[in-house]
Amino acid sequence: MFLRRLVAAVFWNSDIASIPLLAGEMAHRAGGVFNLSVATYWSTFLFDAATRSLPFHRGLWAGFSLATSLLAAVVLGWAARRAAGTGAGLLVLAIALCAAPIAFTNAYELRGPTWLTGALLAAALVALAGLEVSGALRGASGVADRRRRWLAVAVVGVVTGVNLASDPLLLLSGVAPLLGAAAGAWLLLRSPASARVARAAGGLAAVALATDLATGRLMRAVGFRIVPTLPIGLAPWSRVPANARLLVHSILALGNEEFPGAPSGVLSPAGAVTVLLCLAAVAAALVFLPPLVRKHRDDDGGLPLVLYVLFWATTPAVVGAGFVFSTLPMGDVTSARYVVPVFFALAALAGLWAARAGWPRMATAALATIFCLMSAFGIPRLVRYSEAYPLAQEGPALLAYLQAKGLTRGYASYWDALGLSWQAGGKVGVSPVEECAPAGERALCPFNVNTLSTWYRPRPVARTFLVVGLPFMSQKISDPPPASLGSPLEVGHVGAFTVYTYAGDLAARLG
């Protein structure tokens, strides 16, 4: 029940509503330029385009990223079970499923295919190693095993490539750990089986990179262009300490230390559990790996677990370094959406203690139980927080007002526009605009993030409207609107929102 309410509430948020909304535009019309912040979300767009003819496609689109995120947790649990046993698989799955509220509100709703691909790559390494182990037990690696190996490489490589074209974060959270784990296992074990897995991982990465390039060319060939509006570069040295502090802050948030409430501090129960789970994950990598390497230099029985540990030990190191030394962090706790792979690594490594008898298993299970309970109690609070969003509260009445007035095309600030468009289900289109002063006087201009250029082409309509809401965040529209828009035909009020109705299309009067 709470998840259904959460999905319904968060799609009033323009950041979350933007992707299925833009996908719907892509599915029904060609041309125009997409303006997106960092990721291109091609895999989401392709899924939405493939399912647009289904009568329940809006529900599929709304749940796609969350469903793929949850599937990532299942794949992660499967890989842990294959590498370390049933107990480890169950504990890893429990921790990964019980994600903190901040993961559900943003990261799970936006980047599910990225998290799923990372889990698939870890599972692919474990599965490839499993084929080597089973072949060694049979005394040979047959043609059938080689075919299965390269079929897995081709399929997972194509999936990885499409998602890599969709989100450059996957380069750090998936491809780099894949190659690092495969190379590390070969250097540590120096066995023929580890060499074959390393070659397969290299082949998978090559297929992924080729598919990445092909996906970009395909999407451009069918008439779509994406302009990244937030280029990523190296952070200046003066910014690195602040990024490092924000990284710690974000990891704590992923462990329920805050959000949507105020920070509770490292010494709070939530902070202590998060720190202890992180320590358990680090300790697992340090405790499990050296004996595995010493024991299995002459046989391949431990190769799946070696690859598993190396993959998830590499992931937080690479993602954390990318976070600290890049310009991507935005300065507040919402940047936690970029470090969700660190949370998956925490779950993947801490859960390994279930494979040990005695107090390590009991202690980790207790920590996981407390963590899961905190997450369960945090979801209702997150639902209430999301439902308290002004547009979520008054949006239905605002849409009813617009439809009663026969208004179908209009404009609003970014934080109001896309949520209204998505919730209207195609009956009302609201494009985001922002305050600007191109000639030294107040004016409104097209917004440049999560938008499509065709939204701002003037159309032959009798009336359009402008919604002025609360001065939320920075993308606000001041009341009254700029005089350059002309005199409104009518002014209406719906709760905290004011609706100005104008003759003709305001697109012709934008700066």
Disulfide bonds with the S-S distance in Angstrom:
Cys436-Cys445 1.93
